């Protein structure tokens, strides 16, 4: 085959490939952008995944998994009642052998509930019952149990808690979701997840709400 004809055929093939690529390029770019927008960041499971992982870890008493959800700077605040006053304690990690306060973490509950994103159940001290059974997360309202506890401790027991720290509690609560799990046998688990740097962390453990002791 003459050299000039072969060269011309190759040029035509090159031109057709170039045109096809240019036509397909916008489609490829769109698909690439769509994937990047809809794929969760690596190592950052969504809120539902975190809730299921944490409830399962509490049920199985898996402190290794739970401690991976505690932010090294924020740590974990445990709310509880000691006597007549509500209190809180700051801990760096969860230990089922050495709980805070010094009575077992409640882990006797069913962990197979589906999450209901709605108003949370309320505990009635007169009947010693919760208003609803299941696994709940309120994605609308914000709870301020930790900051209110700090305010009461400062006011009534004259605890040395700086106003800046109370405000920090409020800011953290505004970025948090309260999760309540109540099963049909009265088992319960209440905790908060806080969005920090686009990741959900376990920041508050509520051992207070179901305690009506004087």
Backbone bond lengths (Angstrom), bond angles and torsions (degrees), N, CA, C in turn:
res aa  C-N    CA-C-N  psi(-1)  N-CA   C-N-CA  omega(-1)  CA-C   N-CA-C  phi
1 X - - - 1.477 - - 1.515 108.49 -
2 X 1.379 117.35 132.37 1.453 119.96 179.21 1.526 111.15 -57.51
3 X 1.319 115.36 144.50 1.455 121.90 -175.13 1.513 112.34 -60.63
4 X 1.371 117.79 -39.10 1.453 119.45 -176.37 1.523 112.07 -69.04
5 X 1.331 117.39 -35.02 1.457 119.75 178.94 1.536 110.90 -69.01
6 X 1.327 115.40 -40.78 1.467 119.55 178.68 1.509 110.57 -62.17
7 X 1.337 116.12 -40.30 1.462 120.84 -179.68 1.513 110.19 -65.27
8 X 1.350 116.27 -40.77 1.445 119.41 -179.13 1.511 111.98 -65.46
9 X 1.328 117.60 -37.57 1.463 121.08 179.21 1.517 111.15 -66.02
10 X 1.344 115.69 -41.26 1.456 119.78 178.74 1.516 111.50 -63.67
11 X 1.346 115.71 -38.73 1.463 119.38 179.43 1.520 110.72 -64.47
12 X 1.362 116.42 -39.85 1.459 119.43 179.02 1.520 111.16 -63.86
13 X 1.371 115.29 -41.36 1.465 119.10 178.49 1.516 111.04 -62.94
14 X 1.320 115.84 -41.64 1.467 120.27 179.01 1.526 111.43 -61.86
15 X 1.361 115.87 -41.55 1.460 120.11 -179.18 1.518 110.94 -65.35
16 X 1.341 117.03 -41.84 1.457 120.22 179.89 1.525 111.30 -64.53
17 X 1.354 116.63 -40.89 1.462 120.65 178.84 1.524 110.59 -64.52
18 X 1.339 115.96 -39.23 1.459 120.19 -179.82 1.517 111.27 -65.04
19 X 1.346 116.04 -43.04 1.467 120.83 -179.89 1.523 110.11 -64.69
20 X 1.343 116.44 -42.43 1.461 120.11 -179.86 1.513 111.32 -62.81
21 X 1.348 115.54 -40.58 1.456 119.83 179.92 1.530 111.30 -64.96
22 X 1.341 116.21 -41.90 1.458 120.48 -179.41 1.524 111.17 -65.80
23 X 1.344 116.44 -33.93 1.466 119.65 177.77 1.523 110.38 -69.55
24 X 1.335 115.51 -38.53 1.470 119.82 -176.31 1.517 112.66 -80.20
25 X 1.341 117.72 -20.85 1.462 121.36 -174.04 1.523 113.48 -56.81
26 X 1.351 120.44 -47.52 1.480 119.19 179.12 1.526 112.63 -59.35
27 X 1.348 115.94 -37.13 1.465 119.37 179.45 1.515 110.36 -65.28
28 X 1.339 116.81 -44.60 1.466 121.24 179.28 1.520 111.44 -61.90
29 X 1.341 115.41 -42.25 1.463 119.14 179.30 1.520 110.84 -64.11
30 X 1.337 116.80 -41.58 1.468 120.33 179.57 1.523 111.11 -62.59
31 X 1.337 116.16 -44.57 1.459 119.55 179.70 1.520 110.97 -63.91
32 X 1.328 115.96 -39.73 1.460 119.64 179.41 1.509 111.97 -63.92
33 X 1.339 116.89 -43.02 1.460 120.97 179.08 1.511 110.97 -66.91
34 X 1.337 116.71 -39.55 1.459 119.69 179.86 1.512 110.81 -61.20
35 X 1.332 117.51 -42.10 1.463 120.95 179.70 1.514 111.03 -64.66
36 X 1.329 116.16 -40.89 1.461 118.63 -177.38 1.519 111.04 -69.26
37 X 1.341 118.19 -30.47 1.453 120.78 -179.73 1.527 111.74 -76.27
38 X 1.314 117.64 -30.20 1.460 120.82 -172.89 1.518 113.75 -102.73
39 X 1.319 118.22 -7.67 1.455 120.73 177.66 1.523 109.99 -90.49
40 X 1.352 119.50 121.23 1.471 121.15 179.76 1.521 110.65 -60.81
41 X 1.341 118.49 146.18 1.455 121.03 177.04 1.517 110.99 -55.88
42 X 1.313 116.82 143.50 1.465 121.71 -179.51 1.527 110.18 -61.61
43 X 1.337 115.79 133.42 1.460 120.02 178.75 1.516 113.54 79.80
44 X 1.332 118.15 9.11 1.465 121.31 -178.84 1.525 109.45 -127.83
45 X 1.327 117.22 77.35 1.458 119.22 179.47 1.516 111.00 -63.16
46 X 1.324 116.33 154.77 1.460 119.08 -178.53 1.519 111.05 -73.18
47 X 1.329 115.68 176.24 1.457 121.18 -173.85 1.523 111.75 -60.53
48 X 1.324 117.38 -44.47 1.460 120.28 -179.30 1.520 111.45 -60.87
49 X 1.331 117.09 -44.03 1.462 120.48 179.18 1.525 110.89 -59.57
50 X 1.331 116.23 -42.85 1.470 120.52 -179.99 1.529 110.87 -62.71
51 X 1.331 116.62 -42.83 1.464 120.34 -179.56 1.524 110.59 -61.37
52 X 1.331 116.61 -45.78 1.459 120.10 -179.65 1.528 111.55 -65.60
53 X 1.321 116.73 -40.94 1.471 120.11 -179.90 1.525 111.06 -63.78
54 X 1.327 116.75 -41.57 1.470 120.53 -176.68 1.523 111.37 -72.34
55 X 1.332 117.89 -42.68 1.463 119.33 178.40 1.525 110.71 -63.57
56 X 1.318 116.98 -39.27 1.462 120.73 177.98 1.525 110.57 -65.63
57 X 1.339 116.99 -41.86 1.458 120.76 -179.57 1.525 111.66 -64.83
58 X 1.336 117.65 -39.58 1.468 120.19 175.58 1.525 110.57 -64.60
59 X 1.320 116.03 -41.97 1.457 120.02 -179.11 1.530 111.33 -62.96
60 X 1.332 115.96 -37.31 1.467 120.84 -178.30 1.525 112.39 -93.50
61 X 1.329 116.44 3.75 1.471 122.02 -179.81 1.533 111.06 55.82
62 X 1.324 114.55 44.54 1.464 121.00 -178.05 1.525 109.29 -98.19
63 X 1.322 115.89 88.91 1.469 120.43 -177.68 1.526 111.81 -69.98
64 X 1.325 117.84 -24.59 1.472 120.46 179.85 1.523 109.95 -62.94
65 X 1.331 116.51 -47.93 1.470 120.44 178.47 1.519 110.57 -64.93
66 X 1.327 117.45 -45.59 1.463 120.99 -177.72 1.520 111.70 -60.65
67 X 1.308 117.28 -42.51 1.469 120.22 -177.55 1.526 112.34 -68.01
68 X 1.326 116.92 -20.56 1.461 119.68 175.13 1.524 111.75 -70.68
69 X 1.322 116.47 -19.07 1.464 121.39 179.37 1.534 112.52 -92.34
70 X 1.319 117.97 -0.11 1.472 120.97 179.37 1.520 109.51 -94.43
71 X 1.311 116.57 122.18 1.468 121.30 179.93 1.527 109.73 -70.46
72 X 1.326 118.73 133.81 1.470 120.56 -176.86 1.522 114.03 -63.48
73 X 1.328 117.81 -24.10 1.465 120.62 -179.96 1.527 111.73 -94.41
74 X 1.325 117.31 -39.58 1.464 120.44 -179.17 1.526 111.76 -78.57
75 X 1.338 116.93 -36.77 1.455 123.12 -177.19 1.531 110.59 63.09
76 X 1.338 117.30 -162.47 1.460 121.46 -174.98 1.520 109.67 -126.27
77 X 1.334 116.14 132.50 1.465 121.80 178.94 1.524 108.90 -106.76
78 X 1.329 115.76 122.68 1.464 121.69 -179.14 1.517 108.51 -103.95
79 X 1.324 116.39 121.91 1.462 122.72 177.99 1.521 109.35 -96.15
80 X 1.328 116.82 133.84 1.459 120.84 -179.67 1.524 108.95 -157.61
81 X 1.320 115.92 172.61 1.459 121.04 178.77 1.524 109.00 -115.25
82 X 1.314 115.11 132.42 1.451 121.75 176.85 1.531 106.86 -127.88
83 X 1.335 116.47 104.67 1.459 119.22 -172.37 1.510 109.44 76.83
84 X 1.319 116.01 -129.86 1.463 120.11 -179.11 1.523 112.90 -96.62
85 X 1.325 117.51 -12.22 1.461 121.33 -174.89 1.526 111.72 -99.08
86 X 1.324 114.20 140.36 1.462 120.03 170.14 1.516 108.39 -79.27
87 X 1.320 117.31 139.56 1.457 121.55 -177.51 1.520 110.07 -135.73
88 X 1.319 114.91 172.86 1.455 120.20 172.71 1.519 109.33 -141.78
89 X 1.321 114.52 153.28 1.459 120.38 177.05 1.519 108.46 -133.83
90 X 1.312 116.39 142.10 1.457 121.67 -179.39 1.524 109.05 -100.78
91 X 1.318 117.06 123.92 1.464 120.79 -179.42 1.531 110.07 -127.81
92 X 1.325 114.93 155.07 1.462 120.71 -178.01 1.523 112.09 -92.28
93 X 1.323 116.56 -23.85 1.456 119.82 -179.75 1.527 109.82 -156.29
94 X 1.325 115.41 161.06 1.460 122.10 179.65 1.526 109.45 -94.63
95 X 1.315 116.07 132.83 1.456 122.06 173.69 1.522 108.07 -131.11
96 X 1.322 116.71 119.71 1.458 119.90 178.69 1.525 111.71 -73.74
97 X 1.314 116.98 -19.72 1.464 120.72 177.37 1.525 112.07 -82.42
98 X 1.333 116.17 -24.91 1.465 120.93 179.34 1.534 108.79 -133.93
99 X 1.328 116.54 71.13 1.468 120.03 -175.56 1.522 112.46 -73.68
100 X 1.327 114.13 161.49 1.463 122.45 175.50 1.527 107.47 -124.59
101 X 1.358 117.16 119.91 1.470 128.69 -7.45 1.530 111.31 -67.02
102 X 1.310 116.20 -178.17 1.460 121.15 -169.01 1.530 112.12 -82.51
103 X 1.331 115.88 59.37 1.458 121.44 167.14 1.525 106.11 -148.55
104 X 1.318 117.94 153.24 1.466 121.21 -167.17 1.523 113.94 -56.02
105 X 1.343 115.31 142.44 1.458 119.56 169.72 1.520 108.70 -61.50
106 X 1.321 115.98 140.09 1.462 116.99 177.72 1.526 109.83 -74.34
107 X 1.313 114.95 114.62 1.462 120.79 179.79 1.520 111.36 -126.52
108 X 1.334 117.10 2.00 1.452 121.26 -177.66 1.524 109.68 -87.73
109 X 1.320 116.52 76.20 1.460 121.35 179.48 1.526 108.80 -149.07
110 X 1.313 115.84 160.93 1.451 120.61 176.05 1.530 109.24 -81.61
111 X 1.327 116.20 136.07 1.464 119.76 -174.62 1.524 112.54 -111.70
112 X 1.328 117.49 23.41 1.463 120.20 -175.74 1.528 112.84 -110.56
113 X 1.326 116.66 23.07 1.460 119.97 -179.18 1.532 110.98 -80.24
114 X 1.323 115.83 150.84 1.457 121.62 172.54 1.520 108.77 -89.82
115 X 1.324 116.49 140.00 1.463 120.74 -176.03 1.527 110.77 -70.55
116 X 1.338 115.39 131.36 1.467 122.17 173.54 1.524 107.78 -110.38
117 X 1.322 116.67 116.44 1.461 120.92 179.19 1.526 108.30 -87.95
118 X 1.329 115.27 89.71 1.460 121.56 -176.78 1.526 109.23 -158.74
119 X 1.330 116.05 -175.63 1.464 120.40 -179.59 1.529 110.25 -58.42
120 X 1.315 116.16 144.37 1.457 121.59 -174.82 1.524 111.59 -82.18
121 X 1.338 116.96 151.76 1.466 119.99 176.69 1.526 111.58 -68.58
122 X 1.319 116.26 158.57 1.466 122.96 -178.51 1.523 108.57 -119.97
123 X 1.328 115.73 140.98 1.460 120.09 179.60 1.524 110.13 -92.27
124 X 1.337 115.38 130.99 1.459 121.93 179.05 1.521 108.78 -104.49
125 X 1.324 116.51 114.48 1.455 120.82 -176.85 1.527 112.03 -68.53
126 X 1.322 118.21 -29.86 1.464 121.07 -178.53 1.528 111.56 -66.57
127 X 1.333 115.71 -42.05 1.468 119.95 -179.48 1.520 112.93 -96.87
128 X 1.351 115.63 -9.35 1.475 121.59 -176.58 1.526 110.77 57.08
129 X 1.330 115.61 41.81 1.458 121.04 -179.31 1.523 111.18 -137.28
130 X 1.340 114.10 154.00 1.455 120.79 172.55 1.525 109.26 -88.94
131 X 1.310 116.62 152.56 1.458 121.51 -176.78 1.526 112.81 -73.64
132 X 1.333 117.81 -22.09 1.465 121.37 -179.46 1.520 109.77 -144.89
133 X 1.315 115.37 157.91 1.461 122.70 178.18 1.521 108.97 -116.87
134 X 1.339 116.69 137.97 1.456 121.14 178.83 1.515 111.69 138.62
135 X 1.327 115.43 -166.05 1.463 122.85 179.56 1.520 107.79 -114.15
136 X 1.330 116.63 118.77 1.461 121.56 -171.28 1.526 111.49 -125.20
137 X 1.329 114.25 146.01 1.465 121.47 172.69 1.523 107.64 -140.85
138 X 1.318 116.22 121.82 1.460 121.15 178.07 1.524 108.49 -91.60
139 X 1.327 115.97 109.27 1.464 120.22 -177.60 1.525 112.57 -91.21
140 X 1.338 117.18 3.75 1.465 120.81 -177.06 1.523 111.84 -108.75
141 X 1.327 116.89 -60.30 1.471 120.40 -176.49 1.521 111.13 -79.36
142 X 1.326 115.48 161.68 1.458 121.85 178.79 1.523 108.78 -120.39
143 X 1.315 116.08 139.85 1.454 122.11 -177.61 1.524 109.58 -105.30
144 X 1.344 116.88 142.55 1.463 121.35 -177.46 1.528 111.29 -126.80
145 X 1.304 115.73 41.67 1.458 120.44 -178.28 1.531 111.89 -66.11
146 X 1.317 117.22 -40.27 1.469 120.17 -179.57 1.518 111.61 -66.12
147 X 1.328 118.14 -50.04 1.466 120.75 -178.51 1.521 111.08 -65.42
148 X 1.336 117.86 -37.96 1.466 120.25 177.67 1.527 111.76 -66.28
149 X 1.335 116.38 -35.87 1.463 120.09 175.81 1.518 110.35 -63.40
150 X 1.332 116.52 -42.92 1.465 120.64 178.53 1.524 111.17 -63.62
151 X 1.324 116.90 -40.56 1.469 121.25 178.43 1.520 110.57 -61.60
152 X 1.341 117.39 -44.69 1.467 121.23 179.82 1.527 111.74 -65.20
153 X 1.320 116.64 -40.19 1.462 119.94 179.07 1.528 111.13 -64.18
154 X 1.309 115.96 -38.23 1.460 120.21 178.96 1.524 111.36 -69.95
155 X 1.326 115.79 -37.76 1.469 120.28 -176.33 1.524 112.49 -77.54
156 X 1.329 117.05 -48.57 1.452 120.41 -170.63 1.525 113.92 -95.09
157 X 1.328 117.67 -24.92 1.452 119.25 -179.77 1.527 111.70 -116.54
158 X 1.320 114.48 3.62 1.458 121.84 177.11 1.527 112.61 55.37
159 X 1.335 114.82 39.26 1.467 119.63 174.44 1.525 108.90 -67.57
160 X 1.324 115.83 143.13 1.464 120.97 -179.69 1.525 109.95 -83.89
161 X 1.319 114.90 80.22 1.461 121.81 178.99 1.525 107.78 -115.63
162 X 1.302 116.75 118.94 1.464 120.70 -176.45 1.531 110.96 -69.91
163 X 1.328 114.97 147.63 1.462 120.09 178.01 1.529 111.12 -59.59
164 X 1.330 116.03 -34.18 1.466 120.19 -179.78 1.528 111.05 -63.83
165 X 1.331 116.41 -35.40 1.466 119.23 179.08 1.520 110.77 -71.67
166 X 1.337 116.79 -38.53 1.465 120.20 176.72 1.523 110.28 -62.85
167 X 1.320 117.27 -40.49 1.459 120.78 176.69 1.523 110.72 -65.06
168 X 1.327 115.88 -36.64 1.467 120.70 177.38 1.527 110.41 -63.68
169 X 1.336 116.17 -39.17 1.458 120.64 175.11 1.528 110.49 -59.98
170 X 1.328 116.12 -45.06 1.469 120.62 -178.79 1.525 110.92 -63.22
171 X 1.324 116.14 -42.08 1.467 119.62 178.72 1.523 110.73 -62.54
172 X 1.331 116.23 -41.13 1.456 120.46 178.33 1.523 110.81 -64.55
173 X 1.330 116.44 -42.56 1.468 120.59 179.96 1.521 111.90 -63.15
174 X 1.338 116.06 -33.62 1.462 119.83 179.80 1.524 112.20 -67.91
175 X 1.332 117.09 -19.32 1.457 121.80 178.04 1.528 111.45 -103.16
176 X 1.327 116.92 13.89 1.464 121.14 -172.54 1.521 112.46 -112.95
177 X 1.316 114.62 160.05 1.460 122.81 171.96 1.526 107.71 -121.91
178 X 1.324 116.42 133.95 1.462 122.31 178.24 1.524 108.77 -94.26
179 X 1.313 116.64 128.63 1.459 122.28 -177.83 1.526 108.54 -117.93
180 X 1.331 116.07 128.98 1.462 121.79 -178.94 1.528 109.09 -124.45
181 X 1.331 116.15 125.06 1.462 121.70 176.37 1.527 108.45 -117.58
182 X 1.331 116.47 120.86 1.464 122.63 177.42 1.527 107.42 -129.71
183 X 1.347 117.72 123.79 1.453 118.68 178.09 1.522 110.92 -100.13
184 X 1.339 116.41 178.08 1.463 120.48 -173.72 1.523 113.81 -74.34
185 X 1.339 116.77 -5.60 1.456 120.87 176.51 1.530 112.31 -104.06
186 X 1.315 116.25 6.26 1.460 120.50 179.68 1.510 114.65 90.07
187 X 1.331 117.51 0.95 1.468 120.15 175.89 1.511 110.36 -65.80
188 X 1.320 116.89 144.31 1.464 119.60 -174.64 1.518 111.98 -143.74
189 X 1.315 114.05 153.58 1.460 122.61 174.47 1.518 107.10 -151.94
190 X 1.326 116.77 126.03 1.468 121.33 -178.08 1.528 108.35 -131.98
191 X 1.313 116.32 124.02 1.462 120.17 179.56 1.524 110.10 -149.93
192 X 1.329 114.95 169.19 1.456 121.85 -179.21 1.523 109.29 -123.27
193 X 1.323 115.10 140.06 1.456 121.61 172.06 1.526 108.48 -113.45
194 X 1.323 116.19 134.49 1.457 121.92 -177.04 1.524 110.09 -119.15
195 X 1.322 115.93 134.77 1.463 121.06 179.09 1.529 109.07 -83.28
196 X 1.323 116.06 111.69 1.462 123.07 -179.52 1.522 108.18 -126.92
197 X 1.323 117.10 119.84 1.471 121.10 -179.12 1.529 111.55 51.91
198 X 1.332 115.12 43.93 1.463 122.65 176.40 1.530 113.79 66.06
199 X 1.329 116.83 21.13 1.462 121.04 175.29 1.523 109.03 -131.52
200 X 1.325 116.30 147.38 1.458 121.13 179.85 1.519 110.04 -90.99
201 X 1.350 115.04 129.59 1.462 121.28 -179.77 1.528 110.12 -124.69
202 X 1.331 115.34 148.89 1.457 122.41 174.67 1.525 108.01 -79.43
203 X 1.331 117.70 115.15 1.469 120.19 -173.10 1.527 113.77 -119.62
204 X 1.341 117.72 -28.16 1.470 120.31 -177.43 1.526 108.88 -136.48
205 X 1.315 115.55 135.39 1.460 122.36 174.13 1.522 107.28 -118.37
206 X 1.316 116.31 117.75 1.463 122.29 -175.09 1.531 110.00 -95.80
207 X 1.330 115.97 104.62 1.470 121.54 174.22 1.524 109.07 -109.95
208 X 1.325 114.05 26.44 1.446 121.44 -171.33 1.532 113.39 -111.87
209 X 1.329 115.91 -40.68 1.467 120.18 -167.89 1.522 114.28 -62.73
210 X 1.322 117.70 -32.97 1.458 119.51 179.05 1.515 114.22 -92.98
211 X 1.334 116.43 14.05 1.464 121.86 -177.73 1.524 109.04 -109.32
212 X 1.321 116.99 108.32 1.477 121.27 -179.54 1.524 111.18 -105.81
213 X 1.323 117.27 18.23 1.461 119.72 -179.96 1.515 110.12 -66.59
214 X 1.333 115.72 147.15 1.468 120.90 -177.67 1.514 111.30 -80.08
